[in-house]
Amino acid sequence: MANIAVIGTGYVGSVSGACLADFGNHVTCVDNNAEKIEALKKGIIPIYEPGLDTLLKRNTEAGRLKFSTDLPGAVKANEVVFIAVGTPPAEDGSADLRYVETVARSIGQAMEKYTVVVDKSTVPVGTGRKVAAWIGEELAARKLEIPFAVVSNPEFLREGSAIQDFTHPDRVVIGCEHEEARRIMKEVYRALYLNETPYIETSLESAEMIKYASNAFLAVKITFINEIANLCEKIGANVQDVAKAMGRDGRIGGKFLHPGPGFGGSCFPKDIRALARIGRDHGEAQRLAETAIEANERQKLRMIDKIETVMGPSLRGKTIAILGLAFKPNTDDMRESPAIAICRGLIEKGAALRLYDPAAMKEASWRLEEVKPRCHFAPDEYDAAKGSDALVLLTEWNQFRNLDFGRIRSLLKENFFFDFRNIYKREAVEAAGFYYTGIGT
Ligand SMILES: NC(=O)c1ccc[n+]([C@@H]2O[C@H](COP(=O)([O-])OP(=O)(O)OC[C@H]3O[C@@H](n4cnc5c(N)ncnc54)[C@H](O)[C@@H]3O)[C@@H](O)[C@H]2O)c1
């Protein structure tokens, strides 16, 4: 079993650290956010991720998992150092590597013995070699020649089911060119390796590309069904039937064929933009990716137009209840959530909003800061509906799948029901006295 430091204790770092400890490794999770580390030491999880609290408790109590702000100390004490810091989008769509560079340089400044540096952050092709160069520069400045290896080990977990995804992955990708590092990575993932999880060894570049190509493909798939849904509306077809039958084809598969208000989150939007940027930089335009980015922006605006068309001519003076703000259920993450653009757009058109999300209210209160005076942050879905003219369902949380229609109908002033995740059957909603609008149905 390996001694591991995980640098960056966000959505990916905290889950990776806890799961790697659960595999039997000794893990120190490091972050430069002292507040976060203090909370974690007390067993308080700064994010919403089902099951993470239990896993942290179990492994902390077993002495396999520690938290620290001391990056140099963690580098010195461990043989494997994961980089799991954020790579947010820069102005031009490329990935901002400043956090990765800072951590790589800090590793070079602290390293005392052979170390395997594992890049788990999603980074553009070529970053693994840059990480090696940054560490090399810092070692040279210290006039030291300590051997080290850089490994690319992209992460495919989904927020909301992160622990299951990390512990039961479809594959583990290891981009690495050093035999010894490969052996150590097998130790790190021993629990999975023994379980016959597909273990794919590639070059650094291929591993980096696998992550971008996978995320861009899924984003394109969502965009494809969104566009088909929009067309279905015009020609009188039902996208639910179309998607179901398409998904039955083993070559296509039913996942990611659910139309909605556009993809969001911390990964798809930024990763597809970064891929498009890499394509342009190398003279190989990624046209499908470019088009999906544009179409996705249009899709969010389309939701605003749909609401205005149905409730119009104008939204001025209307109050709209929004159910669901996180970019998907089971997370509090609102990064690039379609809800942000939709809420802002509705307010620009003169509406006031009553908002509710089961986990993302704290996030929403600062992400919607500039439109806050026109927002009421409701304690539950029924309070959001109270006195509103319409109800708009944006995130398919389970607790929204079984709304008390009678109660909602009596709380709403008018009867507009926008189901932008197609979780209800039109007939059932109409039978309860609502005017139903879905997507592509
Ligand atoms: N969130 C996901 O679902 C997901 C899935 C797969 C891959 N990824 C990728 O993983 C990476 C991390 O994503 P995330 O969502 O966990 O980000 P995050 O913003 O939640 O977490 C990043 C953490 O790194 C810390 N940090 C930044 N600089 C640091 C430094 N110098 N020293 C120590 N800590 C530092 C921050 O304080 C923060 O806690 C990104 O590249 C992302 O694209 C994310």
The ligand as a Gaussian input file, in Angstrom:
#p B3LYP/6-31G(d) Opt

LIG

0 1
 N      -15.887000      18.191000      -9.946000
 C      -15.931000      17.121000     -10.712000
 O      -16.960000      16.461000     -10.832000
 C      -14.715000      16.676000     -11.477000
 C      -14.706000      15.404000     -12.087000
 C      -13.569000      14.985000     -12.766000
 C      -12.463000      15.849000     -12.862000
 N      -12.504000      17.095000     -12.287000
 C      -11.311000      17.942000     -12.375000
 O      -10.615000      17.873000     -11.128000
 C      -10.004000      19.124000     -10.834000
 C      -10.471000      19.626000      -9.472000
 O      -11.880000      19.868000      -9.549000
 P      -12.775000      20.159000      -8.264000
 O      -14.170000      20.207000      -8.731000
 O      -12.390000      19.201000      -7.184000
 O      -12.245000      21.631000      -7.866000
 P      -12.508000      22.429000      -6.505000
 O      -12.451000      23.865000      -6.884000
 O      -13.720000      21.885000      -5.823000
 O      -11.259000      22.061000      -5.592000
 C       -9.961000      22.521000      -5.804000
 C       -9.272000      22.669000      -4.432000
 O       -7.893000      22.970000      -4.630000
 C       -7.486000      23.857000      -3.615000
 N       -6.236000      24.529000      -4.014000
 C       -6.036000      25.438000      -4.989000
 N       -4.750000      25.814000      -5.026000
 C       -4.106000      25.116000      -4.060000
 C       -2.776000      25.065000      -3.605000
 N       -1.819000      25.813000      -4.158000
 N       -2.467000      24.242000      -2.584000
 C       -3.416000      23.484000      -2.012000
 N       -4.709000      23.478000      -2.402000
 C       -5.042000      24.292000      -3.420000
 C       -8.672000      24.792000      -3.461000
 O       -8.657000      25.475000      -2.209000
 C       -9.836000      23.816000      -3.584000
 O      -10.225000      23.309000      -2.316000
 C      -10.361000      20.043000     -12.003000
 O       -9.335000      20.010000     -12.938000
 C      -11.612000      19.412000     -12.577000
 O      -11.768000      19.693000     -13.933000
 C      -13.604000      17.516000     -11.580000

